[in-house]
Amino acid sequence: MRYSSFRLVVGSILLSAFAYAQGILVLATRGDVQVEQAGGWTKATAGMKLSEQQKIRVGQDAYVALVFPGNKAREIRQAGTYTPTQLLSQRTSSDDNAYASKYTGYVLNQAVASGAGRASGKTLGAVTRSTMAPTPRTPVQSAFFADRIVFNWDRVPGSEGYIVQILDESGQIFLTREVPAEQTSVEFSLENKVKPGTCYYWRVSTRRHPTLHSTNACFRVLPSDQAAALKREEEALRRSLNPSSALDYVTLGAFYEQNGLYGYAWNAYNQASSIEAGADGYVALRDELSQRVVRSTVKE
């Protein structure tokens, strides 16, 4: 039996998550995935805790990501019935990936804190809203590299396109860009145009109703020395990851989230959700990001 795309997911801070999990944690599922219970089988859901004795059955075209004690995880796309011992016996080079070890335990903690396993009730990608003002997806207080600022929002029916505005610290508009109706994100380079650490704002409206814009949302750019250090780590992390693996994008999202790069984190979690379309745990990581940011801000 061939196991497809087993990847490392857990880092050193995973231990606190497993103090909660007390065993194997189901991080994400899609399709027909079941676990053995006394007297039969039951549907697996993200956030479910499993013992080492329970078998996992994966149906055709289904997917599951499992996190184990001992800083290891596996994602399975191949139909079959598995035991935890079988899965862990298939060692991969990713098991020793220092970058994945450093960050993905963090996001597992966030998955537990977000209530992984609850149905989000939201669809993948850019959600269609009935309101006339777009709803931003990029969390407030996001930090960015000055040369790569990315904003996302939900699609609005009949928008006729979107107008994105950037405001300075006093609330004055200093940059405006229009994008077509099929686009729900935009990227700017603000190198040498903004001061690091200062709270700037962005908002978005539709071309159909240009005065009905979203609430002004604060964002900042990183100082050049901090940005350079994080870019080096980002590049090293990307080199070590498989771009076709949803778990790898979760790892990347964890790196961004832990470093306050929330806009990039949303994109990474959204990419994981797109790779494994409908995987409930990844949807929860993406859709609960803004709430996690608010909670972390309140704690500070």
C-alpha atoms as an extended CHARMM CRD file, in Angstrom:
* protein
*
       300  EXT
         1         1  MET       CA              0.0000000000        0.0000000000        0.0000000000  PROA      1               0.0000000000
         2         2  ARG       CA              1.3910000000        3.4060000000       -0.9910000000  PROA      2               0.0000000000
         3         3  TYR       CA              0.8700000000        6.3560000000        1.3210000000  PROA      3               0.0000000000
         4         4  SER       CA              0.5450000000        9.6680000000       -0.5030000000  PROA      4               0.0000000000
         5         5  SER       CA              2.2350000000       12.8650000000        0.5870000000  PROA      5               0.0000000000
         6         6  PHE       CA              3.0090000000       12.3440000000        4.2660000000  PROA      6               0.0000000000
         7         7  ARG       CA              4.1880000000       15.6370000000        5.6960000000  PROA      7               0.0000000000
         8         8  LEU       CA              5.5340000000       17.0000000000        8.9820000000  PROA      8               0.0000000000
         9         9  VAL       CA              3.1330000000       19.3080000000       10.7660000000  PROA      9               0.0000000000
        10        10  VAL       CA              4.1770000000       19.6460000000       14.3670000000  PROA      10              0.0000000000
        11        11  GLY       CA              6.7430000000       21.7580000000       16.1440000000  PROA      11              0.0000000000
        12        12  SER       CA              8.2510000000       22.0700000000       19.5540000000  PROA      12              0.0000000000
        13        13  ILE       CA              5.3020000000       24.0130000000       20.9810000000  PROA      13              0.0000000000
        14        14  LEU       CA              3.0110000000       21.1630000000       19.9440000000  PROA      14              0.0000000000
        15        15  LEU       CA              3.3320000000       19.7450000000       23.4470000000  PROA      15              0.0000000000
        16        16  SER       CA              0.8670000000       22.2320000000       24.8690000000  PROA      16              0.0000000000
        17        17  ALA       CA             -1.6360000000       21.3130000000       22.1720000000  PROA      17              0.0000000000
        18        18  PHE       CA             -1.2760000000       17.6450000000       23.0110000000  PROA      18              0.0000000000
        19        19  ALA       CA             -1.7980000000       18.3560000000       26.6790000000  PROA      19              0.0000000000
        20        20  TYR       CA             -5.2710000000       19.1050000000       25.3650000000  PROA      20              0.0000000000
        21        21  ALA       CA             -5.4270000000       16.4780000000       22.6590000000  PROA      21              0.0000000000
        22        22  GLN       CA             -4.1120000000       13.5360000000       24.7160000000  PROA      22              0.0000000000
        23        23  GLY       CA             -3.3350000000       11.4890000000       21.6360000000  PROA      23              0.0000000000
        24        24  ILE       CA             -3.6870000000       11.6540000000       17.8760000000  PROA      24              0.0000000000
        25        25  LEU       CA             -5.4960000000       14.7300000000       16.5830000000  PROA      25              0.0000000000
        26        26  VAL       CA             -7.4610000000       14.9100000000       13.3340000000  PROA      26              0.0000000000
        27        27  LEU       CA             -6.3780000000       18.2330000000       11.8450000000  PROA      27              0.0000000000
        28        28  ALA       CA             -8.4920000000       18.2010000000        8.6520000000  PROA      28              0.0000000000
        29        29  THR       CA            -10.7740000000       15.8580000000        6.7290000000  PROA      29              0.0000000000
        30        30  ARG       CA            -12.5410000000       15.7940000000        3.3900000000  PROA      30              0.0000000000
        31        31  GLY       CA            -14.9190000000       13.1830000000        2.0480000000  PROA      31              0.0000000000
        32        32  ASP       CA            -15.4680000000        9.7130000000        3.4640000000  PROA      32              0.0000000000
        33        33  VAL       CA            -13.0480000000        9.3630000000        6.3880000000  PROA      33              0.0000000000
        34        34  GLN       CA            -14.0390000000        7.1330000000        9.2970000000  PROA      34              0.0000000000
        35        35  VAL       CA            -12.4440000000        5.9550000000       12.5110000000  PROA      35              0.0000000000
        36        36  GLU       CA            -12.9880000000        2.6780000000       14.2910000000  PROA      36              0.0000000000
        37        37  GLN       CA            -15.1340000000        2.8470000000       17.4140000000  PROA      37              0.0000000000
        38        38  ALA       CA            -16.4900000000        0.1730000000       19.7120000000  PROA      38              0.0000000000
        39        39  GLY       CA            -18.9460000000       -1.7980000000       17.6360000000  PROA      39              0.0000000000
        40        40  GLY       CA            -18.3930000000       -0.0480000000       14.3190000000  PROA      40              0.0000000000
        41        41  TRP       CA            -17.1500000000        3.0130000000       12.4640000000  PROA      41              0.0000000000
        42        42  THR       CA            -17.9180000000        6.7230000000       12.8490000000  PROA      42              0.0000000000
        43        43  LYS       CA            -17.2540000000        9.7510000000       10.6850000000  PROA      43              0.0000000000
        44        44  ALA       CA            -13.9880000000       11.5430000000       11.4320000000  PROA      44              0.0000000000
        45        45  THR       CA            -14.1240000000       15.2960000000       11.9630000000  PROA      45              0.0000000000
        46        46  ALA       CA            -11.4390000000       17.9390000000       12.4380000000  PROA      46              0.0000000000
        47        47  GLY       CA            -10.5520000000       18.2700000000       16.1000000000  PROA      47              0.0000000000
        48        48  MET       CA            -11.3840000000       14.6500000000       16.9150000000  PROA      48              0.0000000000
        49        49  LYS       CA             -8.9700000000       12.8990000000       19.2810000000  PROA      49              0.0000000000
        50        50  LEU       CA             -7.9270000000        9.3330000000       18.5090000000  PROA      50              0.0000000000
        51        51  SER       CA             -6.0600000000        6.6370000000       20.3700000000  PROA      51              0.0000000000
        52        52  GLU       CA             -3.1930000000        4.6280000000       18.9460000000  PROA      52              0.0000000000
        53        53  GLN       CA             -5.4350000000        1.5860000000       18.7840000000  PROA      53              0.0000000000
        54        54  GLN       CA             -8.0830000000        3.1140000000       16.5270000000  PROA      54              0.0000000000
        55        55  LYS       CA             -7.9720000000        2.3900000000       12.8080000000  PROA      55              0.0000000000
        56        56  ILE       CA             -8.6160000000        5.0460000000       10.1770000000  PROA      56              0.0000000000
        57        57  ARG       CA            -10.5300000000        4.2410000000        6.9900000000  PROA      57              0.0000000000
        58        58  VAL       CA            -10.1440000000        6.5930000000        4.0180000000  PROA      58              0.0000000000
        59        59  GLY       CA            -12.5980000000        6.3400000000        1.1210000000  PROA      59              0.0000000000
        60        60  GLN       CA            -12.0820000000        7.0480000000       -2.5540000000  PROA      60              0.0000000000
        61        61  ASP       CA            -11.1430000000       10.6800000000       -3.2650000000  PROA      61              0.0000000000
        62        62  ALA       CA            -11.1030000000       11.4320000000        0.4670000000  PROA      62              0.0000000000
        63        63  TYR       CA             -8.4190000000       13.1070000000        2.5580000000  PROA      63              0.0000000000
        64        64  VAL       CA             -7.3140000000       13.2640000000        6.1680000000  PROA      64              0.0000000000
        65        65  ALA       CA             -4.4760000000       15.0000000000        8.0010000000  PROA      65              0.0000000000
        66        66  LEU       CA             -3.4420000000       13.4950000000       11.3440000000  PROA      66              0.0000000000
        67        67  VAL       CA             -1.1010000000       14.9090000000       13.9670000000  PROA      67              0.0000000000
        68        68  PHE       CA              0.7470000000       12.5070000000       16.2740000000  PROA      68              0.0000000000
        69        69  PRO       CA              2.6170000000       12.8830000000       19.5550000000  PROA      69              0.0000000000
        70        70  GLY       CA              6.3450000000       13.0870000000       18.9700000000  PROA      70              0.0000000000
        71        71  ASN       CA              6.2790000000       15.9800000000       16.4860000000  PROA      71              0.0000000000
        72        72  LYS       CA              5.0070000000       14.0900000000       13.4370000000  PROA      72              0.0000000000
        73        73  ALA       CA              1.9880000000       14.2420000000       11.1710000000  PROA      73              0.0000000000
        74        74  ARG       CA              0.6910000000       12.5800000000        8.0330000000  PROA      74              0.0000000000
        75        75  GLU       CA             -1.7860000000       13.4810000000        5.3070000000  PROA      75              0.0000000000
        76        76  ILE       CA             -3.4520000000       10.6290000000        3.4510000000  PROA      76              0.0000000000
        77        77  ARG       CA             -5.1460000000       10.7240000000        0.0570000000  PROA      77              0.0000000000
        78        78  GLN       CA             -4.8470000000        7.0340000000       -0.8190000000  PROA      78              0.0000000000
        79        79  ALA       CA             -7.9790000000        4.9900000000       -0.1130000000  PROA      79              0.0000000000
        80        80  GLY       CA             -7.5080000000        2.2280000000        2.4540000000  PROA      80              0.0000000000
        81        81  THR       CA             -7.5600000000        1.2900000000        6.1140000000  PROA      81              0.0000000000
        82        82  TYR       CA             -4.6410000000        2.3880000000        8.2490000000  PROA      82              0.0000000000
        83        83  THR       CA             -3.2970000000        2.0370000000       11.7530000000  PROA      83              0.0000000000
        84        84  PRO       CA             -1.2420000000        4.7380000000       13.4620000000  PROA      84              0.0000000000
        85        85  THR       CA              1.7020000000        2.3450000000       13.6790000000  PROA      85              0.0000000000
        86        86  GLN       CA              1.6350000000        1.8220000000        9.9020000000  PROA      86              0.0000000000
        87        87  LEU       CA              1.5100000000        5.5300000000        9.2560000000  PROA      87              0.0000000000
        88        88  LEU       CA              4.4030000000        6.3940000000       11.5300000000  PROA      88              0.0000000000
        89        89  SER       CA              6.5430000000        3.5600000000       10.1680000000  PROA      89              0.0000000000
        90        90  GLN       CA              6.6500000000        5.3200000000        6.8010000000  PROA      90              0.0000000000
        91        91  ARG       CA              9.3360000000        7.8250000000        7.7190000000  PROA      91              0.0000000000
        92        92  THR       CA              9.9900000000       10.7260000000        5.3750000000  PROA      92              0.0000000000
        93        93  SER       CA             12.6520000000       13.4070000000        5.1610000000  PROA      93              0.0000000000
        94        94  SER       CA             10.0090000000       15.9190000000        6.2500000000  PROA      94              0.0000000000
        95        95  ASP       CA             10.0830000000       14.3870000000        9.7210000000  PROA      95              0.0000000000
        96        96  ASP       CA             13.3570000000       16.2380000000       10.2780000000  PROA      96              0.0000000000
        97        97  ASN       CA             12.2870000000       19.4950000000        8.6550000000  PROA      97              0.0000000000
        98        98  ALA       CA             13.4570000000       22.1410000000       11.1280000000  PROA      98              0.0000000000
        99        99  TYR       CA             11.3610000000       24.8990000000        9.5880000000  PROA      99              0.0000000000
       100       100  ALA       CA              8.1370000000       22.9160000000        9.7340000000  PROA      100             0.0000000000
       101       101  SER       CA              8.9810000000       21.8950000000       13.2970000000  PROA      101             0.0000000000
       102       102  LYS       CA              9.3950000000       25.5170000000       14.2680000000  PROA      102             0.0000000000
       103       103  TYR       CA              6.0320000000       26.7960000000       13.0920000000  PROA      103             0.0000000000
       104       104  THR       CA              3.3490000000       24.2050000000       12.6090000000  PROA      104             0.0000000000
       105       105  GLY       CA              2.8990000000       23.3890000000       16.2590000000  PROA      105             0.0000000000
       106       106  TYR       CA              1.8600000000       27.0020000000       16.6580000000  PROA      106             0.0000000000
       107       107  VAL       CA             -0.9370000000       26.7140000000       14.1360000000  PROA      107             0.0000000000
       108       108  LEU       CA             -2.1000000000       23.4380000000       15.6460000000  PROA      108             0.0000000000
       109       109  ASN       CA             -2.6030000000       25.3090000000       18.8970000000  PROA      109             0.0000000000
       110       110  GLN       CA             -4.6220000000       27.8450000000       16.9420000000  PROA      110             0.0000000000
       111       111  ALA       CA             -6.7280000000       25.0710000000       15.3940000000  PROA      111             0.0000000000
       112       112  VAL       CA             -7.5660000000       23.7590000000       18.8540000000  PROA      112             0.0000000000
       113       113  ALA       CA             -8.2660000000       27.2650000000       20.1460000000  PROA      113             0.0000000000
       114       114  SER       CA            -10.5230000000       27.9550000000       17.1520000000  PROA      114             0.0000000000
       115       115  GLY       CA            -12.6410000000       24.9100000000       17.9010000000  PROA      115             0.0000000000
       116       116  ALA       CA            -11.5040000000       22.7490000000       15.0030000000  PROA      116             0.0000000000
       117       117  GLY       CA            -14.3030000000       20.4260000000       14.0600000000  PROA      117             0.0000000000
       118       118  ARG       CA            -17.0490000000       23.0170000000       14.1740000000  PROA      118             0.0000000000
       119       119  ALA       CA            -18.6730000000       23.5270000000       10.8050000000  PROA      119             0.0000000000
       120       120  SER       CA            -17.8530000000       27.0460000000        9.6670000000  PROA      120             0.0000000000
       121       121  GLY       CA            -20.8510000000       27.3690000000        7.3660000000  PROA      121             0.0000000000
       122       122  LYS       CA            -18.6830000000       29.2950000000        4.9230000000  PROA      122             0.0000000000
       123       123  THR       CA            -17.6320000000       28.5000000000        1.4040000000  PROA      123             0.0000000000
       124       124  LEU       CA            -14.1500000000       28.3970000000       -0.0530000000  PROA      124             0.0000000000
       125       125  GLY       CA            -12.3720000000       31.2830000000       -1.6700000000  PROA      125             0.0000000000
       126       126  ALA       CA            -13.9950000000       34.6710000000       -2.1470000000  PROA      126             0.0000000000
       127       127  VAL       CA            -17.4200000000       34.4670000000       -0.5490000000  PROA      127             0.0000000000
       128       128  THR       CA            -20.3850000000       36.1450000000       -2.2100000000  PROA      128             0.0000000000
       129       129  ARG       CA            -22.1570000000       38.6150000000        0.0810000000  PROA      129             0.0000000000
       130       130  SER       CA            -25.4780000000       40.3780000000       -0.3870000000  PROA      130             0.0000000000
       131       131  THR       CA            -24.3100000000       43.6050000000        1.2890000000  PROA      131             0.0000000000
       132       132  MET       CA            -23.4100000000       46.5720000000       -0.9170000000  PROA      132             0.0000000000
       133       133  ALA       CA            -20.0720000000       47.1420000000        0.8850000000  PROA      133             0.0000000000
       134       134  PRO       CA            -17.4170000000       44.4290000000        0.5580000000  PROA      134             0.0000000000
       135       135  THR       CA            -16.3310000000       42.5720000000        3.6910000000  PROA      135             0.0000000000
       136       136  PRO       CA            -12.5200000000       42.5440000000        4.1250000000  PROA      136             0.0000000000
       137       137  ARG       CA            -10.8290000000       39.1810000000        4.6150000000  PROA      137             0.0000000000
       138       138  THR       CA             -7.4220000000       40.5710000000        5.5340000000  PROA      138             0.0000000000
       139       139  PRO       CA             -7.3390000000       40.8440000000        9.3430000000  PROA      139             0.0000000000
       140       140  VAL       CA             -6.8350000000       44.2400000000       10.9490000000  PROA      140             0.0000000000
       141       141  GLN       CA             -3.3850000000       44.9850000000       12.3600000000  PROA      141             0.0000000000
       142       142  SER       CA             -1.7170000000       42.9440000000        9.6170000000  PROA      142             0.0000000000
       143       143  ALA       CA              1.9600000000       43.6170000000        9.0420000000  PROA      143             0.0000000000
       144       144  PHE       CA              3.4560000000       43.4240000000        5.5520000000  PROA      144             0.0000000000
       145       145  PHE       CA              6.7000000000       43.6430000000        3.6540000000  PROA      145             0.0000000000
       146       146  ALA       CA              6.6480000000       47.1250000000        2.1180000000  PROA      146             0.0000000000
       147       147  ASP       CA              7.0750000000       45.7630000000       -1.4000000000  PROA      147             0.0000000000
       148       148  ARG       CA              4.2800000000       43.1740000000       -1.0890000000  PROA      148             0.0000000000
       149       149  ILE       CA              1.0790000000       44.4140000000        0.5090000000  PROA      149             0.0000000000
       150       150  VAL       CA             -1.9270000000       42.2170000000       -0.2560000000  PROA      150             0.0000000000
       151       151  PHE       CA             -5.5770000000       42.8930000000        0.6140000000  PROA      151             0.0000000000
       152       152  ASN       CA             -8.4870000000       40.4460000000        0.2260000000  PROA      152             0.0000000000
       153       153  TRP       CA            -12.2510000000       40.8800000000        0.4870000000  PROA      153             0.0000000000
       154       154  ASP       CA            -15.4960000000       39.0170000000       -0.2290000000  PROA      154             0.0000000000
       155       155  ARG       CA            -17.1950000000       39.1820000000       -3.5930000000  PROA      155             0.0000000000
       156       156  VAL       CA            -20.2660000000       41.4250000000       -3.8910000000  PROA      156             0.0000000000
       157       157  PRO       CA            -22.9170000000       40.5670000000       -6.5260000000  PROA      157             0.0000000000
       158       158  GLY       CA            -23.3030000000       43.2370000000       -9.1940000000  PROA      158             0.0000000000
       159       159  SER       CA            -20.2640000000       45.1340000000       -7.9420000000  PROA      159             0.0000000000
       160       160  GLU       CA            -19.1870000000       46.3080000000      -11.4180000000  PROA      160             0.0000000000
       161       161  GLY       CA            -15.6440000000       46.2080000000      -10.0010000000  PROA      161             0.0000000000
       162       162  TYR       CA            -13.9840000000       47.4140000000       -6.8140000000  PROA      162             0.0000000000
       163       163  ILE       CA            -12.2120000000       50.5380000000       -5.5690000000  PROA      163             0.0000000000
       164       164  VAL       CA             -9.4090000000       50.0480000000       -3.0390000000  PROA      164             0.0000000000
       165       165  GLN       CA             -8.1230000000       53.0630000000       -1.1650000000  PROA      165             0.0000000000
       166       166  ILE       CA             -5.1310000000       53.5000000000        1.1480000000  PROA      166             0.0000000000
       167       167  LEU       CA             -5.2230000000       56.2550000000        3.7470000000  PROA      167             0.0000000000
       168       168  ASP       CA             -2.3900000000       57.8080000000        5.7320000000  PROA      168             0.0000000000
       169       169  GLU       CA             -2.1890000000       58.0150000000        9.5220000000  PROA      169             0.0000000000
       170       170  SER       CA             -4.3980000000       61.1160000000        9.5290000000  PROA      170             0.0000000000
       171       171  GLY       CA             -7.0980000000       59.4150000000        7.4580000000  PROA      171             0.0000000000
       172       172  GLN       CA             -6.3290000000       61.1640000000        4.1630000000  PROA      172             0.0000000000
       173       173  ILE       CA             -6.5360000000       59.0950000000        0.9660000000  PROA      173             0.0000000000
       174       174  PHE       CA             -3.1750000000       58.9480000000       -0.7890000000  PROA      174             0.0000000000
       175       175  LEU       CA             -3.5750000000       55.9620000000       -3.1170000000  PROA      175             0.0000000000
       176       176  THR       CA             -6.5650000000       54.5610000000       -5.0510000000  PROA      176             0.0000000000
       177       177  ARG       CA             -6.7950000000       51.5800000000       -7.3440000000  PROA      177             0.0000000000
       178       178  GLU       CA             -9.7100000000       50.0840000000       -9.2680000000  PROA      178             0.0000000000
       179       179  VAL       CA             -9.9120000000       46.3430000000       -9.9960000000  PROA      179             0.0000000000
       180       180  PRO       CA            -12.3470000000       44.3120000000      -12.1290000000  PROA      180             0.0000000000
       181       181  ALA       CA            -15.4060000000       42.5610000000      -10.7200000000  PROA      181             0.0000000000
       182       182  GLU       CA            -13.8720000000       39.0750000000      -10.9330000000  PROA      182             0.0000000000
       183       183  GLN       CA            -10.9570000000       40.1280000000       -8.7150000000  PROA      183             0.0000000000
       184       184  THR       CA            -11.2360000000       40.0800000000       -4.9160000000  PROA      184             0.0000000000
       185       185  SER       CA             -7.6470000000       40.8690000000       -3.9900000000  PROA      185             0.0000000000
       186       186  VAL       CA             -5.0560000000       43.4770000000       -4.8480000000  PROA      186             0.0000000000
       187       187  GLU       CA             -1.3160000000       43.8420000000       -4.3000000000  PROA      187             0.0000000000
       188       188  PHE       CA              0.5930000000       47.0760000000       -3.7300000000  PROA      188             0.0000000000
       189       189  SER       CA              4.2420000000       48.0280000000       -3.3670000000  PROA      189             0.0000000000
       190       190  LEU       CA              4.6750000000       50.9210000000       -0.9410000000  PROA      190             0.0000000000
       191       191  GLU       CA              8.4470000000       50.9390000000       -0.6540000000  PROA      191             0.0000000000
       192       192  ASN       CA              9.7010000000       54.4320000000        0.2020000000  PROA      192             0.0000000000
       193       193  LYS       CA              6.0780000000       55.6450000000        0.4340000000  PROA      193             0.0000000000
       194       194  VAL       CA              5.1770000000       54.7380000000        4.0130000000  PROA      194             0.0000000000
       195       195  LYS       CA              6.8930000000       54.8190000000        7.4010000000  PROA      195             0.0000000000
       196       196  PRO       CA              7.5910000000       51.4670000000        9.0940000000  PROA      196             0.0000000000
       197       197  GLY       CA              5.4960000000       50.7470000000       12.1690000000  PROA      197             0.0000000000
       198       198  THR       CA              2.9600000000       53.4900000000       11.4440000000  PROA      198             0.0000000000
       199       199  CYS       CA             -0.7330000000       52.5710000000       11.3140000000  PROA      199             0.0000000000
       200       200  TYR       CA             -2.0290000000       53.1890000000        7.7980000000  PROA      200             0.0000000000
       201       201  TYR       CA             -5.5170000000       52.2170000000        6.6710000000  PROA      201             0.0000000000
       202       202  TRP       CA             -7.1870000000       50.5320000000        3.7450000000  PROA      202             0.0000000000
       203       203  ARG       CA            -10.7930000000       50.1640000000        2.6570000000  PROA      203             0.0000000000
       204       204  VAL       CA            -12.6980000000       48.8090000000       -0.3170000000  PROA      204             0.0000000000
       205       205  SER       CA            -15.9740000000       49.7200000000       -2.0210000000  PROA      205             0.0000000000
       206       206  THR       CA            -17.7570000000       48.6590000000       -5.1900000000  PROA      206             0.0000000000
       207       207  ARG       CA            -17.7720000000       50.7510000000       -8.3320000000  PROA      207             0.0000000000
       208       208  ARG       CA            -21.5600000000       50.5140000000       -8.2300000000  PROA      208             0.0000000000
       209       209  HSD       CA            -21.7260000000       52.0690000000       -4.7530000000  PROA      209             0.0000000000
       210       210  PRO       CA            -18.3730000000       53.8720000000       -4.3430000000  PROA      210             0.0000000000
       211       211  THR       CA            -19.3620000000       55.7830000000       -1.1950000000  PROA      211             0.0000000000
       212       212  LEU       CA            -20.3470000000       52.6090000000        0.7010000000  PROA      212             0.0000000000
       213       213  HSD       CA            -16.9160000000       51.3570000000        1.6480000000  PROA      213             0.0000000000
       214       214  SER       CA            -15.7240000000       48.9100000000        4.2680000000  PROA      214             0.0000000000
       215       215  THR       CA            -14.5210000000       50.1240000000        7.6570000000  PROA      215             0.0000000000
       216       216  ASN       CA            -11.0140000000       51.5570000000        7.6120000000  PROA      216             0.0000000000
       217       217  ALA       CA             -8.6270000000       48.7750000000        8.6530000000  PROA      217             0.0000000000
       218       218  CYS       CA             -5.1940000000       49.4330000000       10.1120000000  PROA      218             0.0000000000
       219       219  PHE       CA             -2.0830000000       47.8500000000        8.5830000000  PROA      219             0.0000000000
       220       220  ARG       CA              1.6470000000       48.4370000000        9.0050000000  PROA      220             0.0000000000
       221       221  VAL       CA              4.8370000000       47.7560000000        7.1010000000  PROA      221             0.0000000000
       222       222  LEU       CA              7.8330000000       46.1860000000        8.7790000000  PROA      222             0.0000000000
       223       223  PRO       CA             11.1310000000       47.9660000000        9.3850000000  PROA      223             0.0000000000
       224       224  SER       CA             13.6750000000       47.0110000000        6.7410000000  PROA      224             0.0000000000
       225       225  ASP       CA             15.9220000000       45.0000000000        9.0640000000  PROA      225             0.0000000000
       226       226  GLN       CA             13.0150000000       42.9580000000       10.4720000000  PROA      226             0.0000000000
       227       227  ALA       CA             11.5780000000       42.4710000000        6.9830000000  PROA      227             0.0000000000
       228       228  ALA       CA             14.9390000000       41.2500000000        5.6470000000  PROA      228             0.0000000000
       229       229  ALA       CA             15.2920000000       38.6720000000        8.4330000000  PROA      229             0.0000000000
       230       230  LEU       CA             11.7440000000       37.3600000000        7.9610000000  PROA      230             0.0000000000
       231       231  LYS       CA             12.1410000000       37.2460000000        4.1870000000  PROA      231             0.0000000000
       232       232  ARG       CA             15.2230000000       35.0590000000        4.5660000000  PROA      232             0.0000000000
       233       233  GLU       CA             13.2930000000       32.6740000000        6.7700000000  PROA      233             0.0000000000
       234       234  GLU       CA             10.3090000000       32.7730000000        4.4320000000  PROA      234             0.0000000000
       235       235  GLU       CA             12.4980000000       31.8700000000        1.4660000000  PROA      235             0.0000000000
       236       236  ALA       CA             14.1400000000       29.0000000000        3.3510000000  PROA      236             0.0000000000
       237       237  LEU       CA             10.7550000000       27.7240000000        4.4640000000  PROA      237             0.0000000000
       238       238  ARG       CA              9.3250000000       27.8670000000        0.9550000000  PROA      238             0.0000000000
       239       239  ARG       CA             12.3070000000       25.9500000000       -0.4170000000  PROA      239             0.0000000000
       240       240  SER       CA             11.6740000000       23.1550000000        2.0600000000  PROA      240             0.0000000000
       241       241  LEU       CA              7.9690000000       22.7710000000        1.3450000000  PROA      241             0.0000000000
       242       242  ASN       CA              5.9360000000       21.0060000000       -1.3140000000  PROA      242             0.0000000000
       243       243  PRO       CA              3.6060000000       23.5190000000       -3.0190000000  PROA      243             0.0000000000
       244       244  SER       CA              1.0680000000       20.7820000000       -3.7930000000  PROA      244             0.0000000000
       245       245  SER       CA              0.6550000000       19.8830000000       -0.1040000000  PROA      245             0.0000000000
       246       246  ALA       CA             -2.1140000000       21.5200000000        1.9020000000  PROA      246             0.0000000000
       247       247  LEU       CA             -0.1970000000       20.8010000000        5.1010000000  PROA      247             0.0000000000
       248       248  ASP       CA              2.7870000000       22.6740000000        3.7660000000  PROA      248             0.0000000000
       249       249  TYR       CA              0.6570000000       25.7490000000        3.1650000000  PROA      249             0.0000000000
       250       250  VAL       CA             -0.6240000000       25.4070000000        6.7300000000  PROA      250             0.0000000000
       251       251  THR       CA              3.0020000000       25.4310000000        7.8710000000  PROA      251             0.0000000000
       252       252  LEU       CA              3.6220000000       28.5550000000        5.8220000000  PROA      252             0.0000000000
       253       253  GLY       CA              0.4740000000       30.1450000000        7.2400000000  PROA      253             0.0000000000
       254       254  ALA       CA              1.7060000000       29.3660000000       10.7480000000  PROA      254             0.0000000000
       255       255  PHE       CA              4.9820000000       31.1520000000       10.0340000000  PROA      255             0.0000000000
       256       256  TYR       CA              3.1080000000       34.2220000000        8.8430000000  PROA      256             0.0000000000
       257       257  GLU       CA              0.5810000000       34.1780000000       11.6580000000  PROA      257             0.0000000000
       258       258  GLN       CA              3.1430000000       33.8120000000       14.4130000000  PROA      258             0.0000000000
       259       259  ASN       CA              5.0410000000       36.8050000000       13.0420000000  PROA      259             0.0000000000
       260       260  GLY       CA              1.9820000000       39.0480000000       12.6920000000  PROA      260             0.0000000000
       261       261  LEU       CA              1.8930000000       38.7920000000        8.8810000000  PROA      261             0.0000000000
       262       262  TYR       CA             -1.8210000000       38.0490000000        8.9930000000  PROA      262             0.0000000000
       263       263  GLY       CA             -2.6480000000       39.0380000000        5.4210000000  PROA      263             0.0000000000
       264       264  TYR       CA             -0.1540000000       36.5210000000        4.0790000000  PROA      264             0.0000000000
       265       265  ALA       CA             -1.3900000000       33.9450000000        6.6010000000  PROA      265             0.0000000000
       266       266  TRP       CA             -4.9620000000       34.2400000000        5.3200000000  PROA      266             0.0000000000
       267       267  ASN       CA             -3.7330000000       33.6300000000        1.7750000000  PROA      267             0.0000000000
       268       268  ALA       CA             -1.7380000000       30.5680000000        2.8500000000  PROA      268             0.0000000000
       269       269  TYR       CA             -4.6610000000       29.0140000000        4.7390000000  PROA      269             0.0000000000
       270       270  ASN       CA             -6.9220000000       29.8090000000        1.8150000000  PROA      270             0.0000000000
       271       271  GLN       CA             -4.4810000000       28.0190000000       -0.4990000000  PROA      271             0.0000000000
       272       272  ALA       CA             -4.5650000000       24.9630000000        1.7770000000  PROA      272             0.0000000000
       273       273  SER       CA             -8.3620000000       25.0760000000        1.6140000000  PROA      273             0.0000000000
       274       274  SER       CA             -8.1920000000       25.2540000000       -2.1780000000  PROA      274             0.0000000000
       275       275  ILE       CA             -5.7560000000       22.3470000000       -2.5160000000  PROA      275             0.0000000000
       276       276  GLU       CA             -7.9870000000       20.1360000000       -0.3600000000  PROA      276             0.0000000000
       277       277  ALA       CA            -11.2890000000       21.7580000000       -1.2550000000  PROA      277             0.0000000000
       278       278  GLY       CA            -13.8110000000       21.2410000000        1.5030000000  PROA      278             0.0000000000
       279       279  ALA       CA            -11.3340000000       20.0760000000        4.1610000000  PROA      279             0.0000000000
       280       280  ASP       CA            -13.0770000000       21.3680000000        7.2500000000  PROA      280             0.0000000000
       281       281  GLY       CA            -10.0510000000       21.9350000000        9.4670000000  PROA      281             0.0000000000
       282       282  TYR       CA             -8.3330000000       24.1550000000        6.9170000000  PROA      282             0.0000000000
       283       283  VAL       CA            -11.4830000000       26.2070000000        6.3850000000  PROA      283             0.0000000000
       284       284  ALA       CA            -11.6650000000       26.7600000000       10.1570000000  PROA      284             0.0000000000
       285       285  LEU       CA             -8.0330000000       27.9110000000       10.2930000000  PROA      285             0.0000000000
       286       286  ARG       CA             -8.7150000000       30.4520000000        7.5610000000  PROA      286             0.0000000000
       287       287  ASP       CA            -12.1030000000       31.6870000000        8.6750000000  PROA      287             0.0000000000
       288       288  GLU       CA            -11.2000000000       31.9890000000       12.3630000000  PROA      288             0.0000000000
       289       289  LEU       CA             -7.9700000000       33.8960000000       11.7210000000  PROA      289             0.0000000000
       290       290  SER       CA             -9.4320000000       37.3490000000       12.3320000000  PROA      290             0.0000000000
       291       291  GLN       CA            -10.9150000000       36.2270000000       15.6440000000  PROA      291             0.0000000000
       292       292  ARG       CA             -7.5700000000       34.7820000000       16.7340000000  PROA      292             0.0000000000
       293       293  VAL       CA             -5.9090000000       38.0960000000       15.8810000000  PROA      293             0.0000000000
       294       294  VAL       CA             -8.4440000000       39.9770000000       18.0060000000  PROA      294             0.0000000000
       295       295  ARG       CA             -7.9260000000       37.6080000000       20.9390000000  PROA      295             0.0000000000
       296       296  SER       CA             -4.1470000000       37.8920000000       20.7340000000  PROA      296             0.0000000000
       297       297  THR       CA             -4.3890000000       41.6900000000       20.5420000000  PROA      297             0.0000000000
       298       298  VAL       CA             -6.5870000000       41.8010000000       23.6410000000  PROA      298             0.0000000000
       299       299  LYS       CA             -4.0960000000       39.6190000000       25.5520000000  PROA      299             0.0000000000
       300       300  GLU       CA             -1.2850000000       41.9990000000       24.6820000000  PROA      300             0.0000000000
